[in-house]
Amino acid sequence: MKEICQHINEIGVIKLPAELVCEECMKTNGTWVHLRTCQTCGTTLCCDSSPSKHMTRHFHHSGHPVVISAEPGEKWLWCYQDESFAAYE
């Protein structure tokens, strides 16, 4: 099993989504499958299963590495940079 990366270990307080919508898809009348919330800036965007993959684009543009699943009932973090996963309570 892979160790939890430093980026995830540095998260102190989980930033929860303000709304359960992809902020970028809303601008273009797009659709999404699942949502992720950036743990650096709090932006909520769509996942890689969604047509536009906005959260991955956000990571590549901003360098913000850690997201949580914004889906109700899911409690996990993902680090794009280190490809590391961790559950949280």
Buried (B, 14 or more C-beta within 10 A) or exposed (E): EEEBBEBBBEBEEEBEBEEEBBBBBEEEEBEBEBBBBBBBEEBBBBBEEBEBBBBBEBBEEEEBBBBBBBBEEEEEBBBBEBEBBBEEE
